[in-house]
């Protein structure tokens, strides 16, 4: 399944004012990087993959429409997958994008 281009446009609109933003096709979707660090990715499976502080992963997994990010058969701490229903409203999408962008902006420069 190809990623949702409308969702990608919505994310793009939310991060338009950020500096050092790049877009790269990754993981069958479209990743948005801040300063070389992935912040969010519009997933080819639907919804978003969001970078989060690793110590918050477990807490965030308790929220509706959030599941673990699985890579190579293993759960990846510091990332969550948010289903389409979790990013359906502008407010919900902004909250997730802000969380991913905020974390990526605070990582050491690449």
Secondary structure, 3 states (H helix, E strand, C coil): CCCCHHHHHHHHHHHCCCCCEEEEEECCEEEEEECCEEEEEECCCCCEEEECCHHHHHHHCCCCCEEEEEECCEEEEEEEEECHHHCCCHHHHHHHHHHHHHHHHCCCCC
